[in-house]
């Protein structure tokens, strides 16, 4: 109301408004009612004069910035506000009701200019100061009265020459992949670099203390003088904002990875080793679908069998609490049982069929065995970008959680590095025993534990457990069981191509034979691309038999010396037994390796013998010294003692320890 506008080649005054209708009165006296949308869309529409409108829009006070200022600075600004409010209204803020203006500040008898001059005289300030303070207060509120010197942002470089700062930033960035050094080394390199670029004495340098303080400010958050691993991890983070992956159904994305677990375990030969842990975690529900522990490095078959293990319900085991059963959990057991009969005696671990798996570029996950397993199960593989662990950050964070929630509580925990390791850390559990403990913990310690990444969107303070999240999503997405038969597991095993001879099949110096192979001996497989060889599948963790694909199905061929070994054995156990026999210096035969293997497994079954281990160590040391090439003896002639007949005795010195030769013996 009251604004003067230009419209329809004439000047008008706004004399009335009703809803979206505007009544205009032209200078000629004519009046008209126009829709506001039509008026403001006109090409010649201009607001000529806004009646009573301020010259500029006031700014909302930055309250949080005021809270960050020193208390005395805010108090000084509030004192100025009281004086300016008195100039504007005649009364100070918070005046008691009925209080009148002081002489010289009554708006009824004085003008604004007179009140400003009275305030300048009262405070001993200039009139221009009062005018500027009032203008800033009207525009910015209390923030306009703050001494802006106290709110000025701090420059980390201070008054240091820009050339020094540029070289320092360059050298700090170069420290990312270098070994961690000290600040003095960085300062020395900075001085040398400045002399190379600009000449000696050309660039002014800060003092010693100021130089060290500048280095600390510029290296903040980079771990330049801390852990080299942390420094590289921080530098490897993407520059852009992190984008969270938000799958909407179980199995939409599953992340798989392997890492050594910080627990010492007993291998098959009774030697303490550090096991590898391979897990698959569903991103939507944060359910650890399956976890496998293996010694002596993870193999491709471990990752392939991990996929198969995800598709099978975890059975209840003797000794487990009834609370771990699926029937006692929040999972929709009755509805799942109606679809999949395998759920009857299942534990409370969801069965999730992955649609996509995210893996890194490790040999295990780019192998033909793992790729073939994914193709057979209808799973797409999404490789993470090289050197980008954030592509599978969920599984990386889960490994850290397993260390905190499980591994550190297990006997034999040795810490992440030698600085965190205790004294006399001994392996107590075998790999199989630790696997049983881990399977139980995945249900009672993980599936039933609230997860920070699983928050109810309608109640953000409430965290859901993986099982609760699965129950909510499976009700929407549904469940379709994917069952595997015996032949499906055989397809997941590694493959070698061999000929079927009269004696059978030879794999890694082991002979396998079966009467069912009789008609196929010395026969062509029909696969010209494989030169007539036959497809043989084997389990690296049980070499007691192999599986041969024939036109009519599969033939199981046992090891010919299987009766000499009473327990399953893995390929690394076989290699160790073969090396023990070879070190005896005799010709290695398959039967001798089998006997050594049986003795090794028997010894592992009864646990390590510490006294025997010490005796064996001394025996190996003595044998190594005996087998070492002798040093050429030197004749040393000693002066005969008084009265002793003949010449001095011949002295043969001890052999000198050769570290390189000793290392070759143990490889």
C-alpha positions as CSV (number, residue, x, y, z in Angstrom):
1,X,0.0,0.0,0.0
2,X,1.3,3.4,-1.0
3,X,4.0,2.2,-3.4
4,X,4.3,4.1,-6.7
5,X,4.8,1.9,-9.7
6,X,5.2,2.2,-13.5
7,X,2.8,0.1,-15.5
8,X,1.1,0.3,-18.9
9,X,3.2,3.4,-19.8
10,X,1.9,5.4,-16.8
11,X,2.7,5.9,-13.2
12,X,0.3,4.5,-10.6
13,X,-0.1,4.4,-6.8
14,X,-1.2,1.2,-5.0
15,X,-4.3,2.2,-3.2
16,X,-5.7,-1.3,-2.3
17,X,-5.0,-5.0,-2.2
18,X,-7.4,-7.9,-1.8
19,X,-5.9,-11.4,-2.2
20,X,-4.1,-11.5,-5.5
21,X,-5.9,-8.4,-6.8
22,X,-4.2,-4.9,-6.7
23,X,-6.1,-1.6,-7.1
24,X,-4.1,1.1,-8.9
25,X,-4.8,4.8,-9.2
26,X,-3.1,6.6,-12.0
27,X,-1.9,10.2,-11.9
28,X,-4.7,11.1,-14.2
29,X,-7.2,9.9,-11.6
30,X,-8.3,6.7,-13.3
31,X,-8.4,3.5,-11.2
32,X,-8.2,-0.1,-12.2
33,X,-7.9,-3.6,-10.5
34,X,-5.2,-5.8,-11.8
35,X,-4.1,-9.3,-10.8
36,X,-0.8,-9.2,-9.1
37,X,0.7,-12.0,-11.3
38,X,-0.3,-10.1,-14.5
39,X,1.0,-6.8,-13.0
40,X,4.5,-8.1,-12.0
41,X,4.9,-10.0,-15.3
42,X,4.4,-6.9,-17.4
43,X,7.4,-5.8,-19.4
44,X,7.3,-2.2,-18.2
45,X,6.5,-3.0,-14.5
46,X,8.9,-1.1,-12.1
47,X,8.6,-0.1,-8.5
48,X,9.4,3.6,-8.4
49,X,9.1,4.4,-4.7
50,X,8.4,1.9,-1.8
51,X,6.6,3.9,0.8
52,X,8.1,3.4,4.3
53,X,10.4,0.6,3.2
54,X,13.9,0.6,4.6
55,X,16.8,1.4,2.3
56,X,18.3,-2.0,2.8
57,X,17.2,-5.4,4.2
58,X,18.3,-6.0,7.7
59,X,20.5,-9.0,8.4
60,X,19.8,-11.7,10.9
61,X,22.3,-11.7,13.7
62,X,24.8,-14.6,13.6
63,X,24.0,-15.8,17.1
64,X,26.5,-18.7,17.0
65,X,29.4,-16.4,16.1
66,X,28.5,-14.1,19.0
67,X,28.8,-17.1,21.3
68,X,32.3,-17.8,20.0
69,X,33.5,-14.3,20.9
70,X,35.2,-13.4,24.2
71,X,32.7,-12.3,26.8
72,X,34.2,-8.8,27.2
73,X,33.8,-8.1,23.5
74,X,30.1,-9.1,23.6
75,X,29.6,-7.0,26.7
76,X,31.0,-3.9,25.0
77,X,28.7,-4.4,22.0
78,X,25.7,-4.7,24.3
79,X,26.6,-1.4,26.0
80,X,26.7,0.3,22.6
81,X,23.2,-1.2,21.9
82,X,21.7,0.3,25.0
83,X,23.0,3.8,24.0
84,X,21.7,3.5,20.4
85,X,18.3,2.2,21.6
86,X,18.0,5.3,23.8
87,X,18.9,7.5,20.8
88,X,16.1,5.8,18.7
89,X,13.3,5.5,21.3
90,X,14.3,7.8,24.1
91,X,14.4,4.9,26.7
92,X,17.2,2.4,27.4
93,X,16.3,-1.3,27.0
94,X,14.7,-2.8,30.1
95,X,13.5,0.5,31.5
96,X,10.9,0.3,34.2
97,X,7.3,1.0,33.2
98,X,6.4,4.7,33.7
99,X,10.0,5.9,33.3
100,X,10.3,8.9,31.1
101,X,13.1,9.9,28.7
102,X,16.1,11.7,30.0
103,X,16.5,15.4,29.1
104,X,17.7,15.7,25.5
105,X,16.4,12.2,24.5
106,X,12.6,12.8,24.3
107,X,11.5,12.0,20.7
108,X,8.5,14.3,21.2
109,X,10.7,17.4,21.8
110,X,14.0,16.5,20.0
111,X,15.0,15.4,16.6
112,X,17.1,12.4,15.8
113,X,20.1,14.6,14.9
114,X,19.8,16.4,18.3
115,X,19.7,13.1,20.2
116,X,22.8,11.8,18.3
117,X,24.7,15.0,19.2
118,X,23.6,14.6,22.9
119,X,24.8,11.0,22.9
120,X,28.2,11.9,21.3
121,X,28.7,14.6,24.0
122,X,27.7,12.2,26.8
123,X,30.2,9.5,25.6
124,X,32.9,11.8,24.5
125,X,32.8,10.3,21.0
126,X,32.4,12.0,17.6
127,X,29.1,12.5,15.9
128,X,30.3,10.5,12.9
129,X,31.0,7.6,15.2
130,X,27.4,7.6,16.6
131,X,26.0,7.8,13.1
132,X,28.1,4.8,11.9
133,X,27.3,2.7,14.9
134,X,23.6,3.4,14.5
135,X,23.7,2.5,10.8
136,X,25.5,-0.8,11.4
137,X,23.1,-1.6,14.2
138,X,20.1,-1.0,12.0
139,X,21.6,-3.2,9.3
140,X,23.4,-6.0,11.3
141,X,22.0,-5.9,14.8
142,X,24.3,-6.6,17.7
143,X,26.9,-8.1,15.3
144,X,27.4,-4.7,13.7
145,X,28.5,-3.3,17.1
146,X,31.2,-6.0,17.7
147,X,34.8,-5.0,17.4
148,X,35.6,-6.8,14.1
149,X,39.2,-7.2,15.0
150,X,38.3,-9.9,17.5
151,X,36.2,-11.7,14.9
152,X,38.8,-11.6,12.2
153,X,39.8,-15.1,10.9
154,X,43.3,-16.2,11.8
155,X,45.7,-16.7,9.0
156,X,47.9,-19.7,9.7
157,X,50.8,-18.2,7.7
158,X,50.7,-15.0,9.8
159,X,53.3,-12.5,8.5
160,X,55.6,-15.2,7.0
161,X,56.8,-14.6,3.5
162,X,54.5,-16.3,1.0
163,X,57.4,-18.1,-0.7
164,X,58.3,-19.8,2.6
165,X,54.7,-20.9,3.0
166,X,54.5,-22.3,-0.6
167,X,57.7,-24.3,-0.2
168,X,56.6,-25.7,3.2
169,X,53.2,-26.8,1.8
170,X,55.0,-28.5,-1.1
171,X,57.4,-30.4,1.2
172,X,54.7,-31.4,3.6
173,X,52.7,-32.9,0.7
174,X,55.9,-34.8,-0.3
175,X,56.1,-36.4,3.1
176,X,53.0,-38.5,2.5
177,X,54.8,-41.5,1.1
178,X,58.2,-40.9,2.8
179,X,59.3,-42.3,6.1
180,X,58.4,-40.2,9.1
181,X,61.0,-37.6,10.0
182,X,61.3,-34.7,12.5
183,X,60.4,-31.1,12.1
184,X,64.0,-30.1,12.0
185,X,64.5,-32.2,8.9
186,X,61.6,-30.5,7.2
187,X,62.9,-27.1,8.2
188,X,66.3,-27.9,6.8
189,X,64.9,-29.1,3.5
190,X,62.7,-25.9,3.3
191,X,65.8,-23.7,3.7
192,X,67.7,-25.7,1.1
193,X,64.8,-25.5,-1.3
194,X,64.4,-21.8,-0.9
195,X,68.1,-21.3,-1.6
196,X,67.8,-23.4,-4.8
197,X,64.8,-21.4,-6.0
198,X,65.7,-17.8,-5.0
199,X,69.3,-17.9,-3.9
200,X,70.9,-17.8,-0.5
201,X,69.7,-15.0,1.9
202,X,67.0,-13.7,-0.6
203,X,63.9,-14.9,1.2
204,X,63.5,-13.7,4.9
205,X,63.0,-16.7,7.2
206,X,61.0,-16.7,10.5
207,X,62.8,-17.2,13.8
208,X,63.4,-20.7,15.2
209,X,60.4,-20.8,17.4
210,X,58.2,-19.2,14.9
211,X,59.4,-21.6,12.2
212,X,58.5,-24.6,14.3
213,X,55.0,-23.1,15.1
214,X,54.4,-22.4,11.4
215,X,55.3,-26.1,10.6
216,X,52.8,-27.3,13.2
217,X,50.0,-25.1,11.9
218,X,50.5,-26.1,8.2
219,X,50.8,-29.8,9.0
220,X,47.6,-29.9,11.2
221,X,45.5,-33.0,10.3
222,X,48.1,-34.6,8.1
223,X,50.1,-36.7,10.6
224,X,53.3,-35.5,9.0
225,X,55.3,-36.4,12.1
226,X,53.1,-39.3,13.2
227,X,52.2,-42.7,11.9
228,X,53.2,-43.2,8.3
229,X,50.3,-45.6,7.8
230,X,47.7,-43.0,9.1
231,X,49.3,-40.3,6.9
232,X,48.9,-42.4,3.8
233,X,45.4,-43.3,4.7
234,X,44.4,-39.7,5.2
235,X,46.0,-38.7,1.9
236,X,44.2,-41.5,0.1
237,X,40.7,-40.2,1.1
238,X,38.7,-38.7,-1.8
239,X,38.5,-34.9,-2.0
240,X,34.8,-34.9,-2.5
241,X,32.0,-35.6,0.0
242,X,31.5,-39.2,1.0
243,X,28.5,-40.7,-0.7
244,X,26.7,-43.3,1.5
245,X,25.5,-46.5,-0.2
246,X,21.9,-47.1,0.6
247,X,20.7,-50.5,-0.7
248,X,17.0,-51.1,-0.2
249,X,16.9,-54.9,0.2
250,X,19.0,-57.7,1.7
251,X,21.7,-59.0,-0.7
252,X,21.5,-56.0,-3.0
253,X,25.2,-55.3,-2.2
254,X,27.5,-57.6,-0.3
255,X,31.1,-56.6,0.5
256,X,33.8,-59.3,0.8
257,X,37.3,-59.0,2.0
258,X,40.1,-60.9,3.9
259,X,42.5,-59.8,6.6
260,X,44.7,-61.4,9.2
261,X,43.0,-61.8,12.5
262,X,45.0,-60.7,15.6
263,X,44.8,-64.1,17.3
264,X,47.5,-66.8,17.3
265,X,46.0,-70.2,16.5
266,X,47.5,-73.7,16.3
267,X,47.9,-74.9,12.7
268,X,47.6,-78.6,11.7
269,X,51.2,-79.3,12.5
270,X,50.9,-77.7,16.0
271,X,52.8,-74.6,15.1
272,X,51.4,-71.2,16.2
273,X,50.3,-69.2,13.2
274,X,48.2,-66.1,12.5
275,X,44.9,-67.1,10.7
276,X,43.2,-65.2,7.9
277,X,39.6,-64.1,8.3
278,X,37.4,-63.8,5.2
279,X,33.9,-62.3,5.8
280,X,30.9,-61.3,3.7
281,X,28.7,-58.5,5.0
282,X,25.4,-57.3,3.7
283,X,25.3,-53.5,3.4
284,X,21.6,-53.1,3.8
285,X,21.3,-55.0,7.1
286,X,24.9,-55.1,8.3
287,X,24.5,-58.8,8.7
288,X,27.8,-60.8,8.5
289,X,26.4,-63.4,6.2
290,X,29.4,-65.8,6.6
291,X,32.9,-65.8,8.0
292,X,35.7,-68.3,7.3
293,X,39.0,-68.7,9.2
294,X,41.9,-70.3,7.4
295,X,45.6,-70.6,8.2
296,X,48.6,-69.9,5.9
297,X,46.7,-67.4,3.7
298,X,43.3,-67.3,2.2
299,X,42.7,-69.2,-1.1
300,X,40.3,-68.6,-3.9
301,X,38.3,-71.7,-2.9
302,X,37.7,-70.1,0.5
303,X,36.1,-67.1,-1.1
304,X,34.0,-69.4,-3.4
305,X,32.9,-71.6,-0.5
306,X,32.1,-68.4,1.5
307,X,29.4,-67.7,-1.1
308,X,28.0,-71.1,-0.8
309,X,28.0,-70.9,3.0
310,X,25.9,-67.7,2.8
311,X,23.1,-69.6,1.1
312,X,22.9,-72.3,3.8
313,X,21.2,-71.7,7.2
314,X,23.5,-71.9,10.2
315,X,22.5,-75.0,12.1
316,X,22.1,-75.0,15.9
317,X,25.0,-76.9,17.5
318,X,25.3,-78.8,20.7
319,X,26.0,-76.6,23.7
320,X,24.5,-73.5,22.1
321,X,21.8,-71.6,24.1
322,X,18.2,-72.0,23.0
323,X,18.1,-68.2,22.7
324,X,20.3,-68.4,19.6
325,X,17.7,-70.3,17.6
326,X,15.9,-68.5,14.8
327,X,12.6,-69.5,16.4
328,X,13.5,-67.4,19.5
329,X,14.7,-64.3,17.6
330,X,13.0,-61.4,15.9
331,X,13.3,-63.0,12.5
332,X,10.1,-64.1,10.9
333,X,10.8,-67.8,11.5
334,X,7.4,-69.2,10.7
335,X,7.1,-67.4,7.5
336,X,10.6,-68.3,6.4
337,X,10.0,-71.9,7.4
338,X,7.0,-72.0,5.2
339,X,9.2,-71.1,2.2
340,X,12.4,-72.9,3.2
341,X,12.2,-76.1,5.2
342,X,15.9,-75.8,6.1
343,X,15.0,-73.1,8.6
344,X,13.5,-75.6,11.0
345,X,16.7,-76.1,13.2
346,X,18.5,-73.0,12.0
347,X,20.2,-70.5,14.3
348,X,19.3,-66.8,14.3
349,X,21.5,-65.9,11.3
350,X,19.7,-64.6,8.2
351,X,20.2,-66.4,4.9
352,X,21.0,-63.8,2.3
353,X,21.5,-64.5,-1.4
354,X,23.8,-61.8,-2.8
355,X,23.0,-60.0,-6.0
356,X,26.2,-58.0,-6.2
357,X,29.5,-58.5,-4.4
358,X,32.1,-55.7,-4.0
359,X,35.7,-57.0,-3.8
360,X,39.2,-55.6,-4.1
361,X,41.9,-56.7,-6.6
362,X,43.4,-59.4,-4.4
363,X,44.5,-62.6,-6.1
364,X,41.7,-64.5,-4.3
365,X,38.9,-62.4,-5.7
366,X,40.1,-62.1,-9.3
367,X,40.9,-65.8,-9.6
368,X,39.1,-68.0,-12.0
369,X,37.7,-70.1,-9.1
370,X,35.9,-67.2,-7.5
371,X,34.8,-65.7,-10.8
372,X,33.3,-69.0,-11.9
373,X,31.5,-69.4,-8.6
374,X,29.9,-66.0,-8.9
375,X,28.8,-66.7,-12.5
376,X,27.3,-70.1,-11.5
377,X,25.4,-68.5,-8.6
378,X,24.2,-65.5,-10.7
379,X,26.2,-62.9,-8.7
380,X,27.6,-59.8,-10.4
381,X,31.1,-58.8,-9.3
382,X,31.9,-55.1,-8.7
383,X,35.6,-54.5,-8.3
384,X,36.6,-51.6,-6.1
385,X,38.9,-49.0,-7.5
386,X,42.5,-49.7,-6.8
387,X,43.9,-47.8,-3.8
388,X,40.4,-46.8,-2.8
389,X,39.4,-48.6,0.4
390,X,36.4,-46.3,0.8
391,X,34.7,-48.2,-2.0
392,X,34.2,-51.1,0.5
393,X,34.3,-49.1,3.7
394,X,31.6,-51.2,5.4
395,X,33.6,-54.4,5.4
396,X,36.8,-52.5,6.5
397,X,34.9,-51.0,9.4
398,X,33.5,-54.4,10.3
399,X,37.0,-55.9,10.6
400,X,37.8,-53.2,13.2
401,X,34.6,-54.0,15.1
402,X,35.4,-57.7,15.1
403,X,38.8,-56.9,16.6
404,X,37.2,-54.8,19.3
405,X,34.2,-57.0,20.1
406,X,35.6,-60.5,19.6
407,X,39.3,-60.9,18.9
408,X,40.7,-59.0,21.9
409,X,38.7,-61.2,24.2
410,X,40.1,-64.5,22.8
411,X,43.1,-66.2,24.4
412,X,46.1,-65.8,22.1
413,X,45.2,-62.2,21.1
414,X,48.5,-60.6,20.2
415,X,47.5,-57.0,19.2
416,X,47.7,-55.3,15.9
417,X,51.5,-54.7,16.0
418,X,54.5,-55.6,18.1
419,X,54.2,-52.4,20.2
420,X,50.8,-53.7,21.4
421,X,51.8,-57.3,22.0
422,X,52.0,-58.8,25.5
423,X,54.8,-61.0,26.8
424,X,54.6,-64.8,26.1
425,X,51.5,-64.7,24.0
426,X,50.7,-68.4,23.3
427,X,48.2,-70.0,20.9
428,X,45.5,-71.9,22.7
429,X,42.8,-72.6,20.1
430,X,43.0,-74.5,16.9
431,X,41.6,-73.0,13.7
432,X,38.5,-75.2,13.9
433,X,37.9,-74.3,17.5
434,X,38.3,-70.6,16.9
435,X,35.9,-71.0,13.9
436,X,33.3,-72.5,16.2
437,X,33.7,-69.6,18.7
438,X,33.4,-67.1,15.8
439,X,30.2,-68.7,14.4
440,X,28.6,-68.5,17.8
441,X,29.7,-64.9,18.4
442,X,28.3,-63.8,15.0
443,X,24.9,-64.7,16.3
444,X,25.0,-63.7,20.0
445,X,27.5,-60.9,19.7
446,X,26.8,-59.3,16.3
447,X,23.3,-60.2,15.0
448,X,21.6,-59.2,18.3
449,X,23.7,-56.1,18.9
450,X,22.4,-52.6,17.9
451,X,24.4,-51.1,15.1
452,X,25.0,-47.4,14.7
453,X,24.4,-47.5,11.0
454,X,21.0,-49.0,11.4
455,X,18.9,-46.2,12.8
456,X,15.1,-46.0,12.6
457,X,14.4,-43.0,10.3
458,X,11.3,-42.1,12.3
459,X,13.2,-42.4,15.6
460,X,16.8,-41.5,14.9
461,X,17.8,-42.2,18.5
462,X,16.9,-45.8,18.2
463,X,19.4,-48.2,16.8
464,X,18.3,-51.5,15.2
465,X,20.1,-54.8,15.3
466,X,21.1,-56.6,12.0
467,X,18.3,-59.1,12.7
468,X,15.7,-56.4,13.3
469,X,16.8,-54.6,10.1
470,X,16.6,-57.9,8.1
471,X,13.1,-58.6,9.5
472,X,11.9,-55.2,8.4
473,X,13.4,-55.4,4.9
474,X,12.5,-59.0,4.1
475,X,8.9,-58.2,4.8
476,X,9.0,-55.8,1.9
477,X,11.5,-57.5,-0.5
478,X,10.5,-61.1,0.2
479,X,12.7,-64.2,0.5
480,X,13.5,-66.7,-2.3
481,X,15.7,-69.7,-1.2
482,X,18.6,-70.7,-3.4
483,X,19.5,-74.3,-2.6
484,X,22.8,-75.9,-3.6
485,X,23.3,-79.6,-4.3
486,X,26.4,-81.7,-4.0
487,X,27.4,-81.1,-7.6
488,X,27.1,-77.4,-7.0
489,X,29.8,-77.5,-4.3
490,X,32.0,-79.5,-6.6
491,X,31.7,-76.8,-9.2
492,X,33.1,-74.3,-6.7
493,X,36.3,-76.2,-6.1
494,X,39.6,-75.3,-7.9
495,X,40.3,-77.2,-11.2
496,X,43.4,-78.8,-12.7
497,X,43.6,-80.6,-16.0
498,X,45.2,-84.1,-16.0
499,X,45.5,-87.2,-18.0
500,X,44.0,-90.5,-16.8
501,X,46.9,-93.1,-17.0
502,X,47.1,-96.7,-16.1
503,X,48.2,-95.8,-12.5
504,X,45.5,-93.2,-12.2
505,X,45.8,-89.4,-11.9
506,X,48.8,-87.5,-10.6
507,X,48.3,-84.2,-8.8
508,X,51.2,-82.6,-6.9
509,X,53.1,-85.9,-6.6
510,X,50.0,-87.6,-5.3
511,X,48.4,-90.5,-7.1
512,X,44.6,-90.8,-7.2
513,X,42.8,-93.8,-8.7
514,X,39.3,-95.4,-8.8
515,X,37.9,-98.5,-10.5
516,X,35.4,-96.2,-12.2
517,X,38.3,-94.7,-14.2
518,X,39.0,-98.0,-15.9
519,X,37.3,-97.4,-19.2
520,X,38.8,-93.9,-19.4
521,X,42.5,-94.7,-19.0
522,X,44.7,-93.3,-21.8
523,X,41.5,-91.9,-23.4
524,X,41.0,-88.5,-25.0
525,X,38.5,-86.3,-23.0
526,X,37.1,-84.9,-26.2
527,X,38.2,-81.3,-25.3
528,X,40.7,-80.3,-28.0
529,X,41.3,-77.0,-26.3
530,X,42.7,-78.8,-23.3
531,X,44.7,-81.3,-25.4
532,X,42.4,-84.2,-24.4
533,X,43.0,-83.7,-20.6
534,X,40.3,-84.4,-18.1
535,X,38.8,-81.8,-15.7
536,X,39.8,-82.6,-12.1
537,X,38.4,-80.7,-9.0
538,X,40.1,-80.8,-5.6
539,X,39.6,-79.4,-2.2
540,X,42.8,-77.7,-0.9
541,X,41.8,-78.5,2.7
542,X,41.1,-82.2,2.1
543,X,43.4,-83.8,-0.4
544,X,42.3,-87.3,0.4
545,X,40.3,-87.5,-2.9
546,X,39.7,-85.6,-6.1
547,X,36.7,-85.4,-8.3
548,X,36.8,-86.1,-12.0
549,X,34.2,-84.9,-14.4
550,X,33.2,-87.5,-16.9
551,X,30.4,-87.4,-19.6
552,X,28.0,-89.2,-17.2
553,X,28.7,-87.1,-14.1
554,X,31.4,-87.2,-11.5
555,X,33.9,-89.9,-10.3
556,X,35.5,-89.6,-6.8
557,X,39.1,-90.9,-6.9
558,X,40.7,-91.4,-3.5
559,X,44.4,-91.1,-2.8
560,X,46.2,-94.4,-3.2
561,X,47.9,-94.0,0.2
562,X,44.8,-92.7,2.0
563,X,44.9,-95.7,4.4
564,X,48.1,-94.4,5.9
565,X,46.6,-91.1,7.0
566,X,43.8,-91.1,9.5
567,X,42.7,-87.5,9.2
568,X,41.9,-85.0,6.5
569,X,44.9,-82.9,5.4
570,X,45.4,-79.7,3.5
571,X,47.8,-78.8,0.7
572,X,50.1,-76.8,2.9
573,X,50.2,-79.7,5.4
574,X,51.3,-82.0,2.5
575,X,54.0,-79.6,1.4
576,X,55.4,-79.4,5.0
577,X,55.5,-83.2,5.4
578,X,57.2,-83.5,2.0
579,X,59.8,-81.0,3.1
580,X,60.5,-82.9,6.4
581,X,61.1,-86.1,4.4
582,X,63.3,-84.3,1.9
583,X,65.5,-82.8,4.6
584,X,66.4,-86.3,5.7
585,X,68.6,-86.5,2.6
586,X,66.9,-89.7,1.2
587,X,64.9,-90.1,-1.9
588,X,61.4,-88.9,-1.3
589,X,58.6,-91.5,-2.0
590,X,54.9,-91.0,-1.8
591,X,54.6,-93.6,0.9
592,X,57.2,-92.0,3.1
593,X,55.5,-88.6,2.8
594,X,52.2,-90.3,3.8
595,X,53.8,-91.8,6.9
596,X,55.3,-88.4,7.8
597,X,52.0,-86.8,7.3
598,X,50.2,-89.2,9.6
599,X,52.9,-88.6,12.3
600,X,52.5,-84.8,11.8
601,X,48.7,-84.9,12.2
602,X,49.0,-87.2,15.3
603,X,51.4,-84.8,16.9
604,X,49.1,-81.9,16.1
605,X,46.1,-83.7,17.6
606,X,47.9,-84.0,21.0
607,X,49.0,-80.4,21.1
608,X,52.4,-78.9,21.1
609,X,55.1,-80.4,23.4
610,X,57.1,-77.5,24.7
611,X,59.9,-79.7,26.1
612,X,60.1,-81.7,22.9
613,X,60.0,-78.5,20.8
614,X,63.1,-77.2,22.7
615,X,64.9,-80.5,22.1
616,X,63.9,-80.5,18.5
617,X,65.2,-77.0,18.1
618,X,68.6,-77.9,19.6
619,X,68.7,-80.9,17.3
620,X,68.0,-78.9,14.2
621,X,70.6,-76.4,15.2
622,X,73.2,-79.1,15.7
623,X,72.2,-80.7,12.4
624,X,72.5,-77.4,10.6
625,X,76.0,-76.9,12.0
626,X,77.0,-80.4,10.9
627,X,75.6,-80.0,7.4
628,X,77.3,-76.6,6.9
629,X,80.3,-76.7,4.6
630,X,83.4,-76.9,6.7
631,X,86.0,-74.1,6.7
632,X,89.3,-74.9,5.2
633,X,91.6,-75.7,8.1
634,X,94.6,-73.5,8.6
635,X,97.8,-74.8,10.0
636,X,98.9,-72.7,13.0
637,X,102.3,-73.5,14.4
638,X,102.6,-72.7,18.0
639,X,105.9,-72.3,19.8
640,X,106.8,-75.5,21.8
641,X,106.6,-75.3,25.5
642,X,109.8,-75.7,27.4
643,X,110.7,-79.3,27.6
644,X,107.9,-80.4,25.3
645,X,109.1,-82.5,22.4
646,X,108.0,-82.1,18.8
647,X,106.1,-79.2,17.1
648,X,102.9,-77.4,17.9
649,X,99.5,-79.1,17.5
650,X,97.2,-78.5,14.5
651,X,94.2,-76.2,15.4
652,X,90.9,-76.3,13.4
653,X,88.7,-73.3,14.2
654,X,84.9,-73.4,14.4
655,X,82.9,-72.7,11.2
656,X,81.6,-69.1,10.8
657,X,77.8,-68.7,10.7
658,X,76.6,-67.8,7.3
659,X,73.2,-66.1,7.6
660,X,72.5,-66.2,3.8
661,X,73.3,-69.9,3.5
662,X,71.2,-70.7,6.6
663,X,68.2,-68.7,5.1
664,X,68.5,-70.7,1.9
665,X,68.2,-74.0,3.8
666,X,64.9,-72.9,5.4
667,X,63.2,-71.7,2.2
